[in-house]
């Protein structure tokens, strides 16, 4: 399949990672398949908006105020079958409106970056109501059972170990493709770094630390870390991205004033790929998309405050590979860790090499190529809505 085709990419806005993965898949499709149509939609727009907003708010609040409770729920449900009674209920969420949409738009393939629509699509296929290729892109380095459903045609996974895990769970190897977690193709570009240093007002001879905020509660207490780094006797440059947390953005502007080192505070930005390109170390949460973007840039990481559940699994993978260190809660320890790494360039270099060794280059494009191959092999004659 060299061109054309209609693709539907589904996500859910429970955090930004699933949406970014969906847009990355779309970008990969449009790059590999010129002339294709690729629509990206939040699946939960097909559901009751009041219920959706309540569930979303509850989920995000649980991560902020009771992460341990979320972790226990995640692990206790990690092996619940896709055929379980609870999944039968989940598979009804938004189903009628979604079927109407499919009948209206007739996509040639549907890709999902979130478990709930994966279950709905599998259920529709099992009932004979839908017979179009269904692709699930798993957006973490661990595998929760809610990603796995009997009528999924292709799984896109981040690592060879994940593929082995899926095979052990009974998924045929030919249905699994190690594409890497899909990240935007811009993270694979190699821009002129000297121009970026000039654009951003940075000194290429001084190490740069990038702190990636935006996740609920991630930046709490971090002004003390930044103040310490700003006054540290070691030369460094500090970039702090606050995302849409305007309160923390203003707090940083008001707190981190007296500086020995260069400190730049940003609100929400659209050029994270550029900031990663000029950075020597990233301090970040352990979301699958963010860390995959950093890996694409061969950027060493310090994972701070990893949440129980999927972030713990992502952190374990990154630290065991040597691409990251982890600091659980203490801001003092975080500052010590950052300064220790800046003072040990060979260690940072080794972490960058580890990141390079596990990154999956051009993940979105490779995913798009595999999806195209799946469509070519799929019988259109049996397709129905």
C-alpha positions in Angstrom: 0.0 0.0 0.0 1.9 3.1 -1.2 -0.9 5.7 -1.0 -4.5 6.3 -0.1 -6.6 4.6 2.5 -8.7 5.8 5.4 -7.4 5.4 8.9 -9.0 6.1 12.2 -6.8 6.5 15.2 -8.4 6.5 18.6 -7.1 7.6 22.0 -8.5 8.8 25.4 -7.5 12.0 27.1 -6.5 10.5 30.4 -3.2 12.3 30.4 -1.6 13.6 27.2 0.5 10.5 26.3 -2.2 8.5 24.6 -3.2 11.5 22.5 0.4 12.2 21.5 0.8 8.5 20.5 -2.3 8.7 18.4 -1.0 11.9 16.6 2.4 10.2 16.1 0.7 7.2 14.5 -1.2 9.6 12.2 2.0 11.5 11.3 3.7 8.2 10.5 0.8 7.1 8.3 0.8 10.4 6.4 4.6 10.2 5.9 4.6 6.6 4.7 1.3 6.6 2.8 0.9 9.8 0.8 -2.6 10.7 0.0 -4.0 8.8 3.0 -6.7 10.2 5.2 -6.0 9.7 8.9 -8.4 11.0 11.5 -7.6 11.2 15.2 -10.4 11.1 17.7 -10.9 10.8 21.5 -13.0 7.6 21.7 -14.8 8.9 24.8 -16.5 11.6 22.7 -18.9 8.7 21.8 -19.8 8.3 25.4 -22.0 10.3 27.8 -20.1 13.5 28.4 -21.1 13.8 32.1 -19.9 10.3 32.8 -16.7 10.8 30.8 -15.8 14.0 32.7 -16.5 12.4 36.1 -14.4 9.3 35.3 -11.6 11.4 33.9 -11.6 13.8 36.9 -11.7 10.8 39.3 -8.7 9.2 37.6 -6.6 12.3 37.5 -7.4 13.1 41.1 -6.6 9.6 42.2 -3.1 10.0 40.7 -2.6 13.2 42.5 -3.9 12.4 46.0 -3.9 8.6 46.2 -1.4 7.2 43.8 -1.0 4.1 46.0 -4.6 3.3 45.6 -4.3 3.5 41.8 -1.2 1.3 42.0 -3.1 -1.4 43.9 -6.0 -1.3 41.5 -3.6 -1.5 38.5 -1.8 -4.6 39.8 -4.9 -6.4 41.0 -6.5 -6.0 37.6 -3.4 -6.7 35.6 -4.4 -10.3 34.7 -8.2 -9.9 34.4 -9.2 -11.5 31.1 -10.5 -9.4 28.2 -13.5 -11.8 28.3 -14.3 -11.0 32.0 -17.8 -9.6 33.1 -16.2 -6.2 33.8 -14.9 -6.1 30.3 -18.4 -7.0 28.9 -19.6 -3.8 30.6 -16.6 -1.7 29.4 -17.2 -2.9 25.9 -20.6 -1.3 25.9 -19.2 2.2 26.6 -20.1 4.4 23.7 -20.7 1.4 21.4 -23.9 2.6 19.7 -22.6 6.0 18.8 -19.3 4.5 17.7 -21.0 2.0 15.4 -23.0 4.8 13.8 -19.7 6.7 13.2 -18.0 3.6 11.6 -21.0 3.1 9.3 -20.7 6.8 8.3 -17.0 6.9 7.7 -16.0 3.3 6.8 -12.3 3.4 7.7 -9.9 0.9 6.2 -8.1 0.4 9.5 -8.6 1.4 13.1 -5.7 2.0 15.4 -6.1 2.6 19.1 -3.7 3.9 21.7 -6.0 3.2 24.7 -7.3 -0.1 26.1 -11.1 0.7 26.2 -11.6 1.2 22.4 -9.4 -1.9 21.8 -11.9 -3.9 23.8 -14.9 -2.4 22.1 -13.5 -3.0 18.6 -12.6 -6.6 19.5 -16.2 -7.2 20.8 -17.7 -5.7 17.6 -15.5 -8.1 15.5 -16.5 -11.0 17.7 -20.2 -10.2 17.1 -19.7 -10.0 13.3 -20.6 -6.3 13.3 -17.2 -5.1 12.1 -14.5 -6.7 10.1 -11.7 -4.2 9.5 -8.1 -4.4 10.7 -7.8 -3.4 14.3 -4.4 -2.4 15.6 -3.5 -1.7 19.3 -0.4 0.4 20.1 0.6 -0.3 23.7 2.0 2.9 25.1 4.0 1.6 28.1 6.8 -0.8 28.6 4.7 -3.1 30.7 1.6 -5.1 29.6 -1.7 -4.8 31.4 -4.3 -7.4 30.4 -6.8 -4.6 29.5 -4.7 -4.1 26.3 -5.3 -7.7 25.2 -8.4 -8.8 23.3 -9.2 -11.8 21.2 -10.0 -10.1 17.9 -7.1 -7.6 17.7 -5.2 -8.1 14.5 -1.9 -6.5 15.4 -0.1 -5.3 18.5 2.5 -2.6 18.3 4.9 -2.9 21.2 8.0 -1.1 22.5 10.5 -3.9 23.1 11.4 -7.5 22.1 10.8 -8.5 25.7 7.2 -7.3 25.5 6.7 -9.4 22.4 8.0 -12.4 24.3 5.6 -11.6 27.1 2.6 -11.5 24.8 3.6 -14.8 23.1 3.7 -16.3 26.6 0.2 -15.0 27.1 -1.0 -16.8 24.0 -0.8 -14.1 21.4 0.5 -15.4 18.1 3.9 -14.0 17.3 2.8 -12.9 13.8 0.3 -10.6 15.4 3.0 -8.7 17.3 5.4 -6.1 15.8 8.2 -4.4 17.7 7.8 -0.9 16.4 8.7 1.0 19.6 6.1 3.2 21.3 5.1 5.6 18.5 6.6 9.1 18.8 6.3 11.9 16.4 8.7 11.7 13.5 10.2 15.1 14.6 12.0 13.3 17.4 14.0 11.4 14.8 15.1 14.5 13.0 18.7 15.7 13.4 18.5 19.5 13.4 21.5 21.8 13.4 22.3 22.0 17.1 24.4 25.2 16.8 21.4 27.0 15.4 19.2 25.7 18.2 21.6 26.9 20.9 21.5 30.3 19.3 17.7 30.3 18.9 17.3 29.3 22.6 20.0 31.6 24.0 22.2 28.7 25.3 25.9 28.1 25.6 26.9 24.9 23.8 29.9 24.5 26.0 27.8 24.2 29.2 25.7 21.1 30.2 22.0 21.6 29.9 19.4 20.0 32.2 15.8 19.8 31.1 13.0 19.5 33.7 9.7 18.3 32.1 6.7 19.3 34.1 3.0 19.2 33.2 1.9 16.1 35.0 -0.3 16.6 38.0 1.8 17.3 41.1 5.1 16.6 39.4 6.6 20.0 40.0 5.4 20.4 43.6 8.5 21.3 45.7 10.7 21.6 42.6 11.3 25.3 43.0 13.7 24.5 45.8 15.6 22.1 43.4 15.8 24.7 40.7 16.9 27.4 43.1 19.7 25.1 44.3 20.7 24.3 40.7 20.6 28.0 39.8 23.1 28.7 42.5 25.2 25.6 42.2 29.0 26.1 41.9 29.1 23.8 38.9 28.3 25.3 35.5 25.0 24.2 34.0 22.0 25.6 32.2 18.5 24.8 33.3 15.3 24.6 31.2 12.0 24.1 33.1 8.8 23.3 31.2 5.7 23.8 33.3 3.2 22.8 30.8 -0.3 24.0 31.4 0.3 24.4 35.1 0.1 28.2 35.2 0.3 28.3 39.0 3.7 26.5 39.0 4.9 28.6 36.1 4.2 31.8 38.0 5.7 30.3 41.2 8.9 29.4 39.3 9.1 32.9 37.8 8.7 34.5 41.3 11.0 32.1 43.1 14.0 31.3 40.9 15.3 34.8 40.5 18.9 35.1 42.0 21.0 33.0 39.7 24.6 32.0 39.1 23.6 29.7 36.2 21.3 30.3 33.3 17.7 29.3 34.0 14.8 29.5 31.5 11.2 28.9 32.6 8.7 27.9 29.9 4.9 27.4 30.0 3.3 25.0 27.6 5.6 24.6 24.5 5.3 22.9 21.1 9.1 22.4 20.7 10.0 19.7 23.2 12.0 18.0 20.5 14.2 21.1 20.2 14.7 21.4 23.9 15.6 17.7 24.1 18.1 18.1 21.2 20.1 20.7 23.1 19.8 19.0 26.5 22.3 16.6 28.2 19.9 15.3 30.9 16.2 15.2 31.3 14.3 15.1 34.6 10.8 13.7 33.9 7.9 11.6 34.9 7.9 8.0 33.6 5.0 8.2 31.1 5.6 5.9 28.2 5.4 8.6 25.5 7.7 11.1 27.3 10.5 8.6 28.0 10.2 7.2 24.4 10.6 10.8 23.1 13.7 11.1 25.3 15.1 7.8 24.1 14.6 8.8 20.5 16.8 11.8 21.3 19.4 9.5 23.1 18.8 11.6 26.2 19.7 10.3 29.6 17.0 10.6 32.2 16.3 11.0 35.9 12.9 9.6 36.6 11.3 11.5 39.5 8.2 10.5 41.5 7.3 7.5 39.3 3.6 6.6 40.0 2.6 3.1 41.1 1.5 1.0 38.2 2.6 1.5 34.6 5.1 4.2 35.5 6.8 1.8 37.9 7.1 -0.7 35.1 8.5 1.9 32.7 11.0 3.1 35.3 12.2 -0.5 35.9 12.8 -1.0 32.2 14.8 2.3 31.9 16.9 1.9 35.0 17.7 -1.7 34.3 18.8 -0.8 30.8 21.1 1.9 32.1 19.4 4.8 30.4 17.9 6.4 33.5 18.2 6.8 37.3 15.2 7.0 39.6 14.5 9.2 42.5 11.2 8.3 44.3 10.2 11.4 46.3 12.9 13.5 47.9 13.7 16.8 46.2 17.0 17.0 48.0 18.1 13.6 46.6 16.9 14.8 43.2 19.2 17.8 43.3 22.1 15.7 44.5 21.6 13.2 41.7 21.4 15.9 39.0 24.6 17.6 40.2 26.4 14.2 40.6 25.6 13.4 36.9 26.6 16.8 35.7 29.9 16.4 37.5 30.5 12.9 35.9 30.4 13.4 32.1 31.6 9.8 31.4 28.6 8.5 33.3 26.2 10.7 31.3 27.9 9.5 28.1 27.3 5.9 29.2 23.6 6.6 29.9 23.2 8.3 26.5 24.8 5.2 24.9 22.3 3.0 26.8 19.4 5.1 25.6 20.7 4.8 22.0 20.9 1.0 22.4 17.3 0.6 23.4 15.6 3.3 21.3 13.4 2.3 18.4 14.3 4.6 15.5 11.4 6.0 13.4 8.8 4.1 15.5 5.8 5.9 14.0 6.9 5.3 10.4 7.7 1.7 11.1 4.3 1.2 12.7 2.7 2.8 9.7 4.5 0.5 7.3 3.4 -2.5 9.3 -0.2 -1.3 9.4 -0.1 -0.9 5.6 1.2 -4.4 5.2 -1.7 -5.7 7.4 -4.2 -3.9 5.2 -2.8 -5.3 2.1 -3.1 -8.8 3.5 -6.6 -8.2 4.8 -9.6 -9.4 2.7 -11.7 -6.3 1.9 -14.4 -8.7 0.6 -15.2 -9.7 4.1 -15.3 -6.2 5.5 -18.6 -4.9 6.9 -20.0 -2.4 9.3 
